[in-house]
């Protein structure tokens, strides 16, 4: 019996066992994901379902530092006010030590909500001393301790008020009620607690000593230096005794809304510290629905084109990879739903983008399998696939970890929708690795073991080298013969990009500058020049007017109050019929400055993190070259947007950091191949090894780039105005990153290596896992 026979006999059960384990694991993951997707609804951000987001910042006294405890108390007070507004599924959460994020789904007019949430002064109850002729009509001389002041009541009449007798802290509960039996209509019931019971009795007892109709028989309820109600004490109340029991009714000609708002204001009481609105976003439900529909079409068409391309290139294995790609989409969606993540517009784009990036791992494996099939003696598709998965693992792990670094930085350093993009991108990367290394492998192993597949190996798509590799083998080019020429071309591109930044400047969005942007849709198109003139006449000469789409109209201004924003809306309404507001965003100047600094920090940390990881996985030479290529990509992308006059906003920042992660993927794949070739041949110069590695990875680069390009082109064409600039930035980044990984990072690594005379790359092989 041949010596090899016992080894084959004992290995086969182990192989079959691992195949079954992978198959069962893949089936379990898909089944669980399907269950979660069908039973757990995913949360949509306000930019997709419509509503208002308000970011409040606490303003403690100048002598006090931001206090997280005071912010927590403020959140609880605001929560009561929001619940009383009757908004479905509102959310309120603390952000940092001094910020509060409030989301109000379905609220399209944020003015009332912002006014209610932002009322910050003490809620107080005062005895009315009489009327006044002016705000300064206070008797003099007056002892210091009484402290009187003059305020206008609901009708505009000036009243002289005594110092506060009670505050909002003495109120237990206020409720709007309808008197069905007595027919008196809506009224507000107020219940006091603790010392407030006796205090209310004393206050109303003093007012009851004045005759009916006398202003001094009234009690004023003041919030934010404004009288919100000044009821007269009922004639049945006797002088000195007041209203006992700690409960009272405020009656009047209230409508239902007026009674509920008064009860809301009394219930809300005072905030522990003043707050200021630093950001406000309002998105109409139509815009969100259009974004979802456009993204769904882009995902469907882009994925279909990518699937057809992969099947055409890799045949049976490409078809199985397409099935795994569908499973990837299911797993990603289920993970978002299970984690309770909020899907925002950039997050939706990140979800679509990750579909294209998920192809990369499959392409890496299949190209490696093709190489193994061509190099082996009497190969089989199954053994070539196993070797392909084994050889491609390090490149898949390194490239995905670098993208995870970018996604993690978005999560920790960004905020709002951009942070949501980081979450979906990170989940997408993890799901793509699971899809490629578990599901695709399980399907491929099962298919490759079928007898009809073994008899027709070319059907698998890996039993030949491929068109691109065949052409490279025939021509045997040497693109890195003159690496300095490629570096000169990269420098020239940098000069053009920097010139655009210097000459055209950067059009920072309101996220970075502060201000307000309001987008409208109109029944008829509006001439921008006519709109500028009308807005200037209305008192907004610095307003920037832009048109997008057929009948969409955008106004960008400096910081405005809600009243001024309403004036702009009225002006636009006079220019066209059926004007409706699609979105309304306001960013305070302090928040804009903070976001600018955060963007620079995120960029710097991203580059430093990439350098550290690549230096640890490869060598400092290659890490330096890769990071320099990343900086090259960033400057060129920003420069192109400067030349095109495109805005630099939060969505662009998400695209920029994604380009960093995607660009380094290509560099990692090339460097991984250089490392493998260096171990096999320690004497060949680095330039020749790099050239060989570049040619071997070029088929993967072309096929992966095509897969991602289909998705991004679909987003750019079908994604609507909200996603066009995002997809454009990623398309530019895809092209620039593909070029730089081959013709910037690699030539630069060769130049640094030659100048520093560092040891051969193979000496660092121990660092590879």
LUMNUVO-715789 format. One record per residue: z negated, y negated, x negated of N, C-alpha, C in turn. Coordinates in steps of 0.1 Angstrom, whole numbers, plus 5000, padded with zeros to 4 digits. Example, Ala and Ser with C-alpha at 12.3 -4.5 7.8 and 13.67 -1.06 7.14 Angstrom:
BEGIN
492250574868492250454877492250334868/492950224872492950114863492150004871/
REM end
This chain:
BEGIN
500050124991500050005000500049884991/500849784994500949664986499549594986/499249524974497949454973497749344983/498949284987498849174996498549205011/498749335014498549375028497149365033/496149405026494749385031494449235033/494949145024494649005026495248955039/496448995042497148945055496349005067/495949125066495249185077493949125080/493249075070491949015073492048865076/493148805072493248655075493748625089/494548715094495148685107494148665118/493048745120492048715130491448575128/491148535116490548405114491548295118/492848305115493848215120493848205135/493948325141493948325156492748265162/491548285156490348235161490348085160/490748025149490847875148491847815158/492947895160493947845170493347845184/492547945187491947945200490847835202/490147815191489047715192489747575194/490847545186491447415188492047405202/492647515207493247515221492147485231/491047555230489947535240489347395239/489247345227488747205225489647105231/490947125229491947035234491947035249/491847155255491847175270490547115275/489447125269488147075274488246915274/488746865263488846715262489746655273/490846725275491846675285491246685299/490546805302489946825315488846725318/488046695308486946595309487546455311/488546425304489146295305489746275319/490446385324491046375337489946355348/488846425346487746405356487246265356/486946215344486446075343487445975348/488745995345489745895350489845895365/489646015371489746015386488445975393/487345975387486045945393485345815389/485745765378485045645373486045535372/485945425381486845315380486645235368/487745175363487645095351487444955355/486644875347486344735350487444645344/487944565353488944465349488344335346/488744265335488344135332488844035342/488243915341488643815351490043765349/490543785336491943745334492943835341/492443955345493344045352493044055367/491844035372491544045386491343905392/491243795384491143665390489643625392/489343505389487943455391487643355380/486343325379485943215370484943265360/485043225348484043255337483543125332/482243115332481542995327480543035316/480742965305479842985294478842865293/477542885294476542785294475842785281/475442675275474642675263473342595266/472242655262470942595264470842475254/470242365259470042255250468542225250/467842285241466342255239466142115234/464942065234464641935228465041935213/465341815208465741795194464841865185/463541865188462541915179462442065179/463042125189462842275191464142345187/463942465181465042555177465542635189/466742685189467142775200466242895202/465842915214464743015217465343115226/465343245222465943345230465143375242/463843355241462943375253463243275264/463443145260463743045270465143075276/466043125268467343165273467243275283/466443375280466143485290465643435303/464643345302464143285315465143215322/466043145315467143065322468043165329/468343275322469243375328468643425342/467343445342466743495355466843395366/466643265362466743155372468243155377/469143155368470543155372470943275380/470343385377470743505384470443495399/469243425402468943405416469943305423/470343205415471243105421472643175424/473043265414474343335416474343425427/473243505429473143595440473243525453/472643405454472643325466474043265469/474943265459476243215461477143315469/476643435469477443535477478643585470/478743585457479843625449479743775448/480943855450480943995449480944035434/480044125430479944175417479944075406/479043975407478943875396478243945384/478543885372477843935360477243815353/476143825347475543715339474843785327/475043735315474543805303474243695293/473243725284472943635273473943665262/474343565254475243585243474543505231/473943575222473243505211471943455216/471443355209470143295212470243185223/471343125224471443005233472642995242/473343115244474543105253474343205264/474943175275474843255287476243265293/476743385295478143405300478043445315/478643375324478643395338480043425343/480243545349481543575355481443585370/482343515376482343515391483643555396/483843685399485143735404485543665417/486743635419487243585431487043435433/486243365425485943225427487043145420/487843075428488943005423488742855421/487642805427487242665425485942665418/485942645405484642655398483742535399/484242425405483542305405482142315412/482142375424480942395431479942495424/480542605418479642695411479042635399/479942555391479442495379478342395382/478542315393477542215397476142285401/476242395408475042465412474342525400/475142585391474542655380473942555370/474642435369474242345358473142245362/472642245374471542155378470342195371/469842115362468842155353467442085354/467441975362466141895362465141975371/463841925370462841985378463041965393/462842075400462742055415461442005418/461341895425460141825428460041785442/458741765448458541715461457741585460/458241485468457641355466457241295480/456241215481455941135492456741015492/457340975503458240855505457240745508/457340635500456540515502457140405510/458440425512459140315520460540305514/461340205520462640185516462640085504/463840065498464039975487465339905488/465439775483466639705483467539725471/466939775460467639795448466939905440/467639955430467040055421465740005414/465639875412464539815405463439765414/463539795427462639735437461339825437/460539795426459239865425458139755424/457139765432456139655432455439645418/455239525414454539495401453439395403/452339395396452039495386451639635393/451939745386451739875391450939955381/449840025385449140105375450040205368/449840235356450740325349450740465355/449540505360449440645365450340685377/450640585387451340625399452840655396/453440595387454840615383455740635396/456240525402457140535413458540515407/459540565415460940535412461740535425/463040485424463840465436465040555435/465340635446466540715447467140705460/468440735461469140725474469040855481/468840855494468740975502470141025506/470241125515471541185518472441085524/471940985531472840895537473140775529/472540765517472740655508471640545508/470740555517469640465518468640475506/468240375500467340375489465940395494/465240485487463840515491462940505478/461740445481460740445470459940565471/459840635459459140765459457940755450/456840825454455740835446455940955436/455040965426455141065416455141205423/455741305416455841435422454541495425/454441555437453141625441453341775439/454541825440454741975438456041985430/456242105424457442135417458042265422/459142305417459842435421459042555418/458042545408457242655405456242695416/456042605425455142625436455842695448/457242705447457942765458458042915457/457642985467457843135467459243175471/459743125482461043165487461543055497/462843035497463442955507464643035513/464843025526465843105532466543015543/467843035545468542965556468543065568/468143015580468043095591468643025603/469043105613469643045625468743075637/468442965644467442975656468243015668/468343145671469043185683468343165696/467043165696466243155708466143005712/465742925702465442785705466742695706/467842755700469042675701469142555692/468242555682468242435673469242445661/469842565661470942575650470242625637/470942585626470542635613469342545608/468442615601467342545595466942625582/466142565574465742625561464242645562/463842765559462342805559461942805544/460842735541460342735527458842785527/458642885519457342945517456742905504/455542855503454842815491453942925486/453542915474452643015468451542945460/450443015459449342965451448842825455/448642735445448242595448449242525456/450442575457451542505465451142505479/450442595484450042595499449242475502/448142455494447242335497448042205493/448842215483449542095479450542045490/451242135496452142105507451342045519/450142105522449342055533448941915530/448441885518448041745515449241645516/450441695510451541605510452041565525/452141675533452541645547451441575555/450241605551449141535558449141385556/449441345543449541205540450741135548/451841215548453041155555452841145570/452041235576451741235590450941115595/450341045585449540925589450340805593/451640815590452540705594453240735607/453640635614454140655628455540715627/455940775638457340845638458340735636/459340765629460440675626460240595613/458940585608458640515596459240595584/459940535575460440605563459340675555/458040625556456940685549456440815555/456940845567456640975573457541085567/458341055558459341155552458741215539/459241325536458941395523460341415516/460441375504461741385496461641505487/462741585488462941705479464041665469/463641655456464541605446464941705435/466141715432466641805422467641725413/467441735400468341665391468541515394/467341455397467241305400468141275412/468241365421469041345433468241405445/468141325456467441375468468341465475/467941595476468841695483468441705497/467241665501466741665515465541575516/465441505527464241415529463841425544/463341535548462941555562461741475566/461741445579460541375584459541475590/458241445587457241535592457141535607/457141655613457241665628456041585634/456241525646455141445653453941535656/454141665657453041745661451941765650/452341725637451441735626450441625626/449141645625448141545626447941485612/447441365612447241285600446041355592/446241375579445241435571445141585571/445641655581445541795581446841865575/447941805578449241855572449641985578/450642045572451142175576450442285567/449642365574448942465567449642595568/449142695560449742825561450742855550/451142745543452042765531453442795535/453842765548455242785552455642665561/456942625560457342515567458842535570/459342455579460842455583461342315581/462642315575463342185573464542195583/464442115594465442115604466341995603/467442005609468441895609469741945614/470841865613472141905618472841985607/472242095603472842175592473942265597/475042265589476042375591475442495584/476142615586475742735579475742715564/476842655559477042645544476042545539/475742435546474742335541473342395540/472942475551471642535551471542635539/472542715537472542815526472442745512/473242635511473242565498471842505495/471242445506469942385504468842485500/468942605507468042715504468242765490/469542765486469842815472469242715462/469442585464468942495454467342495453/466742515465465242515464464842645458/465542755461465142885455465342895440/466442835436466742835422465742765413/465142665419464142585412464642525399/463842515389464142445377464542545366/465442505357465742585345464642555335/464242655327463342625316463742515306/465042515303465642415294466942375300/467442255297468742205302469842295296/470942305304472142375300473342285301/474342325293475642245293476742345293/477742325301478942405302479842385290/479942485281480842465269482142545271/482242625280483542695283483642725297/484942715303485142745316486542795318/486742915324488042965326488243015340/489342975346489643025359491043075360/491143205365492443265365492743315379/493843275384494243315398494543455399/494343525411494643665412496043695410/496943605414498343635412498743655398/498243565389498543575375498043715369/496843755373496343875368497143995373/497543995386498344105391499644115384/500243995382501543995374501444045360/500244015354500044065340499944215340/499144275350499044415351500344485353/501144435363502444495366503344485354/503444365347504244355336503844445324/502544465322502144545311502344695315/502244725328502544865332504044905329/504844815333506344835331506644845316/506044755308506244755294505744885288/504544935292504045055287504945175291/505345175304506245285308507545295301/508245185300509545175294509445195279/508445125272508245145258507945285254/507045345262506645485259507745585261/508545555272509745645274510745635263/511045515258511945505247511345565234/510045545232509445605220509545755221/509245815233509245955235510646015233/511645945238513045995236513445985221/512945885214513245875200512645985192/511346015195510646115188511246255191/511646275203512246405207513546425200/514346315199515646325192515546355177/514446305171514246325157513646455154/512546495162511746605158511946725168/512746715178513146815187511946875194/511647005193510547075200509247005196/509046985183507746925179507646785185/508746715186508746585192508346585206/508846685213508446705228507046735229/506446815220505046845221504246725217/504646645208503946525204503946425216/505046425224505146335236504046385246/503846515248502846565257501446515251/501246525238500046485232499846335234/500946265234500846115236500446085250/500846155260500446135273498946165274/498446275267497046315267496246205260/496846135250496146025243495945915253/496945875261496745775271495645805281/495645925285494545975294493145965288/493046005275491746005268491345865266/492245775262491845635260491345565273/492045595284491645535296490345585301/490145715299488845775303487645725295/487945705282486945655273486545515277/487545425280487245295284486345295297/486745375306485945385319484545435317/484445545309483145605306482145505299/482645435290481845335283481545205290/482145195302481945075310482644955303/483644975295484344855288485144785298/485144655296485944565305487344545299/488344585307489744575302490244435305/490544355294491044225295492544225292/493144105294494644095291494944135277/494344075266494644125253494244275251/493144315258492844455257493844545263/494444505274495544575280496744585270/497044475264498044475254497744565242/496444565238496044655227496144805231/495844835244496044965249497545015248/498444925252499844955251500244965236/499744875228500144885214499645005207/498445055210497945175204498745295207/499545295218500445405221501545415210/502045305206503045305195502445345182/501145305179500545335167500145485167/499845545179499545685179500645775174/501845725175502945805170502845835155/502245735148502245735133501645865128/500545915133499946035128500846155130/501546165141502446275143503646275134/504146155131505246135122504846175108/503646135104503146175091503146325089/502546395099502446535098503846605098/504746565107506046625107506846605095/506746485089507446455077506946545065/505646555065505046645055505446785057/505446835069505946965072507346995068/508246895070509546905065509646925050/508846845043508846865028508347005024/507247045031506747185028507847285031/508547275042509547375046510647375035/511047255030512147255021511647305007/510447295004509947334990509447474990/509147545001508647675000509747784999/509347894994510248014994510048095006/511148115014511048195026509948135036/510148005039509047945047509247985062/508147955069508147965084507647835090/508147805102507647675108506147665109/505547785112504047775114503347745101/503747805090503047785077503347645072/504647595075504947455071504147355079/503947385091503147285100501647285095/501147405092499747405087499647325074/500547345065500547265052500747115055/501647085065501846945068500546875073/499846945082498546885087497546875076/497546975067496646965055496946855046/498246835043498646735033498546595039/498746575052498746445058497446395062/496446485061495046445067494546315060/494546315046493946205039494646075043/495946075044496745945047496345905062/496246005071495945975085494545915085/493545975078492245925079492145785073/492745765061492645635054493245525063/494445545068495145445075494445415088/493945515095493145485108491845415105/491145445094489945385091490145235088/491245195081491545055079491744985092/492445045102492644985115491244975122/490445075121489145065127488244955121/488444925108487744815102488144685109/489444665111489944545118489444535133/489444655140488944655153487444625154/486644675144485244645144484944505141/485744445132485544295130485844215142/486844255150487144185162485944195172/485344315172484244335182482944255178/482644245165481444185160481644035158/482843985154482943845151483643765161/484443825170485143755181484343755193/484943695204484243685217485243685228/484743705240485643695251486743805251/487943765256489043865257489443925243/489343845232489743895219488744015215/487443995219486544105216486944235224/487344215237487844325245489044395238/489944315232491044375225490544465213/489544425206488944505195488444635201/487744635212487244755218488344855222/489344805229490444895233491244945221/491444865211492144905199491345015191/490044995190489145095183489145225191/489045225204489045345212490445405210/491545325210492845385209493045455195/492545395185492645465172491945595171/490745605176489945725177490645835185/491145785197491845875206493145925200/493845845192495145885186494845995175/493745985168493446085158493046215165/492346205176492046325183493346395189/494246305194495446355200496346425189/496446365177497346425167496746545160/495446535157494846645148494246755157/494146735170493646845178494646895188/495046795197495946835207497346875202/497946785194499246815188499246945180/498246965172498147085164498047205172/497247205183497047315191498347355198/499047255203500347285209501447335199/501447265187502447305177502147445172/500847475169500547615164500947715175/500647695187501047785197502547805198/503247695198504747705200505347765187/504847735175505447785163505247935162/504247995169503948135168504748215178/505548155186506348225196507548295189/507848415192508948485186510248415187/510548355199511848285201511948165192/510848105189510847985180511048035165/510448145162510548195148512048235145/512748285156514148315154515048195153/514548085159515347965158514647845152/514347855139513447755133513947615133/515347595134515847455134515447385148/515147465158514747415171513447335169/512647365160511347305158511447155154/512547125147512746985142512146965128/511447075122510947055109511647155099/512647235103513247325094514447265087/514447125087515447055079514846925074/515446865064514846745058515046615066/516046605074516246485082517346405076/517946315085519046235081518646135070/517546065071517145965062516946025048/516146135048515846205035517046255029/518046315037519246365031520046255024/520146145031520946035025520245975012/518945975012518245925000518446024989/518446154992518646264982520046254975/521046214984522346204978522546084970/521945974974522245844967521245824955/519945884957518945874947518745724942/518445634951518345494947517045474939/516945354932515845324924515445174928/514845154940514545024944513544954935/512645024928511644954920512044944905/513344954903513744934889513344794884/513444694892513044564888512044504898/510744544896509744504906509544354907/509844284896509544144896510544074906/511644124908512644064917512044074931/511444184935510844184948509644094949/508944074939507843984939508343844940/509443814933510043674934510443644949/511043754955511443734969510243714978/509143784975507943754983507343614981/507443574969506943434966507843334973/509143354973510043264980509743254995/509443375001509043375015507743305018/506843315008505543245009505743095009/506643045000506942904999507542855012/508442925018509042885031507942875042/507042975042505942975052505042865050/504542845038503642735035504342595038/505642585036506342465039506242435054/506442545062506242525077504942475081/503842535074502542495078502342345074/502842305062502642165057503442065065/504742105068505642005075505442005090/505342115096505242125111503742115116/502842165107501442175112501242285121/499942315124499642425132499142375146/499742435156499342395170498242475175/497042435171495842515175495642505190/495342615196494942625210493642565213/493342545226492042475230490842565225/491042695223489942775218489342715205/490242655197489842605184489642455183/490242385192490142235192489242185203/488942265213488242205225489242135234/488942125246489842055256490042135268/491142105275491342175288492842205290/493142315295494542355298494542405313/495442355321495542395335497042435337/497242555342498542605345498842615360/499942565364500342565378501642645380/501842685392503042735397503542645409/504842615409505342515419506542575426/506742525438507842565446509242525440/509242405434510442355427510042315413/511042315404510842285390510442135389/509642105379509141965377509741915363/510241795363510741735351509541705342/509541755330508341725321508141575318/509241505316509041365313508541285325/508941325337508441265349506941295351/506541415348505141455349504341375339/504841355326504041285316503841135321/504841075327504740945332503740935343/503741025352502841025364501441045359/501241135349499841155344499341035336/500240975329499840855322499440745331/500140725342499740625352498440665359/498140795360496840835366495640825356/495940775344494840765334494740875324/495840955322495841055312497041045303/497040945295498240915287498441025276/497341095272497441185261497641325265/497941345278498141485284499441535278/499441665274500641735269501141825280/502441805283503041875294504041975289/503942095293504942205289505342285302/506542325302507142415312507342555306/507142655315507342795310507842865323/508742955321509343025332510142935341/510342985353511142905362510442795368/509242815374508542715381507042705376/506742735363505442725358505242605350/504142545351503842405346502442405340/502342355327501042365320500742225315/499442185317498942055313497842075303/497942025291496842035281496341895278/495041885278494341755276493141775267/492541655264491241665258490141705268/488941705264487841745273487841665286/487841735297487741665310486641715319/486141625328485241675338485941745349/485241805358485941875369486541775379/485941655380486541545388487841505382/487941485369489241445363490241555364/489841685363490741795364491341795379/490541765388490941755402492041645404/491841535397492841425397494141465391/494141545381495341595375496041685385/495241775392495841855402496541775413/495841675417496441585428497741525423/497741475411498941415405500141515405/499841635400500841735400501341775414/500441775423500741815437501741705443/501641585439502541475444503941495438/504141575428505441585421506241705427/505541795434506241915439505441975451/506142055458505442115470504942255466/503942295474503342435472502842455458/502042365453501442375439500242455440/500142565432498942645432498542665417/497242665415496642675401496642825397/497242855386497242985380496043015371/495742915363494542925354494042795350/492742785347492142665343491042695332/491342645320490442685309489942555303/488642545300487942435294487042485283/487242425271486442465259485842335254/484442345252483742225246484042215231/484042085226484342065212483442145202/482142165206481242235197481642385196/482042435208482442575208483742595201/484742495202485942505195485742505180/484842425175484542425161483942555156/483142615164482442735161483542855161/484442845170485542955171486442935159/486742815154487542795142486842865130/485542825129484842885118484743035119/484543085131484543235133485843305129/486943235132488243295129488443305114/488043195107488143205092487243305086/486043315092485143415087485643555089/486143575102486743715105487843745096/488743645093489843675083489343705069/488443625064487943655051487143785050/486343815060485643945060486644065061/487644045069488644155070489344185057/489744085050490344105037489344165027/488144115027487144175018486844315021/486744355034486444485038487644585034/488844535036490044615032489944635017/489644535009489644544995488544644990/487344634996486344734993486644874996/487244895008487545035012488645095003/489745015001490845064993490445084978/489544994973489145014959488345144958/487545174968486745294968487545424970/488545414978489445534981490545554970/491045444964492045454954491545404941/491945284938491345214926491445064928/490744984920490744844922492144784921/492944844912494344794911495044804924/495044914930495744934943495044854954/493744844954493044764964493444624963/493544564951493844424949495344404953/496244494950497644484954497744484969/497044574976497144584990496544464997/495444404992494844284998495744164996/496344154984497244054981498444054991/498944174994500044195003499644155017/498344185021497844145034497843995035/497343925025497243785025498743725026/499643795019501043755020501543765035/501143875041501643895055500943785065/499743755062499043655071499643515069/499943475057500543345055501943335061/502743445059504043435065504043435080/503143515086503143515101502643375106/501643315100501243185104502343085102/503043095090504143005088505243015097/505643135101506643145111506243085125/505043105129504543045141504542895140/504242845128504242695126505742645128/506642715122508042675123508542685137/508142785145508542805159507742715168/506642645164505842565172505042645182/504742765179503942855188502442825186/501642835197500142805196499442905187/498442855180497542945172496242945181/496043055188494943065197494143195195/493343225204492543355203493343475204/494343475212495243595213496043615200/496443495194497143505181496243565170/494943525171493943585161493843735163/493843785175493843925177495043995171/496243935174497443985168497443985153/496843875147496843865133495943975126/494843995132493944095126494544235129/495244255139495944385141497044405131/497744295128498744305117498144345104/496944295101496244325089495944485089/495444535100495244675100496444755100/497544715107498744785107499444785094/499444665087500144645075499544735064/498244745064497544825053497844965055/498145005068498545145070499645195062/500745115061501845145053501545155038/500745055034500345055020499545185016/498645225026497845345023498645465022/499645475031500545595030501245605017/501845495012502545484999501545524988/500445454988499445484977498945624977/498745684989498345824990499345914984/500645884986501645964979501745944964/501545824960501445794945500245874939/499145874946498045954941498346104940/499046154950499346304950500346334938/501346244937502346274926501746254913/500746164911500146134898499346264894/498746334903497946454899498846564894/500046564899500946674895501646644882/501846514879502546474867501746354861/501046374850500146274844500846194833/502146234830502846174819503846074823/504346084835505445994840504945854843/505645754839505145614841504945584856/504045494858503645464872504845404880/505745334873506845274880507745384886/507945494878508845594883508145674894/506845704892506145774903506145694916/505945564915505845474926507245474933/508345474926509645474932509845604939/509445724933509545854940508745854953/507445804952506645794964507245714975/507845604971508445514981509545584988/510445654981511545724987511045834996/509945904992509446015000508845975013/508145855013507545805025508445715034/509645685029510545595036510945655050/511245785051511545845065510345825075/509145845070507945815079507945665083/508145575073508045435076509145395086/510345445085511345415094511045465108/510645595109510445655122509245595129/508145565122506945505127507245355132/507945285124508345155127509245145140/510145245141510945245153510145275166/509145365164508245395176507445275180/506845205171506145085174507044975179/508244965173509144855177509544865192/509744995197510145015211509044955220/507744985217506644935225506544785225/506644725213506444585211507544505218/508844565216509944495222509844495237/509344605243509144615257508044515262/507044495254505944395257506544255256/507344225246507944095244508844055256/509644155260510644125270510044135284/509244235287508744255300507244215303/506544175292505144155293504844015300/505843935302505543805309505043705298/504843575303504543465294503143495287/502243565294500943585288500943675276/501943765275501943855264503143835254/504043745257505243725249504843685235/504043585233503643535220502843645212/502043725220501243825213502243935208/503143975216504144085212505044025201/505343895201506243835191505443845178/504243805178503443805165503343945159/503144045168503044185163504444235158/505544195164506844235159507144175146/506744045144506943975131506044045121/504844075125503844145116504344285112/504944355122505544485119506544485108/507544385110508644375100508044335086/507244225086506744175074505844275067/504944345075504044445069504744565063/505844605070506644715065507244675051/507844555051508444515038507344495027/506244435030505244405020504644535014/504444635023503844755018504744825007/506044815009506944875000507344784988/507544654991508144574981507344454977/506044454981505044354976503844424970/503244514978502044584973502344674962/503344754963503744854953504144784940/505144694940505544624928504344554921/503544494930502344414924501344514917/501144634923500344734917500844774903/502244784902502844824890502644714879/502844584883502644474874501244464869/500244484878498844474874498544584865/499044704868498744824860499344804846/500544754845501144734832500444624823/499944524830499344414823497844444819/497144524827495744554823495644684815/496644764815496644894807495444974812/495244984825494145064830494545214829/493545304830493945444829494845484840/495545604838496545654847495845684860/496545664872495945684885495345824886/495945924879495446064881493946074877/493545984868492145994863491145964873/491545904884490645874895490645974906/491246094903491546184914490246244920/489146234912487846284917487346214929/487846084931487346014942487946054955/488946134955489546184967488746294973/488546284986487846384993488746504995/
REM end
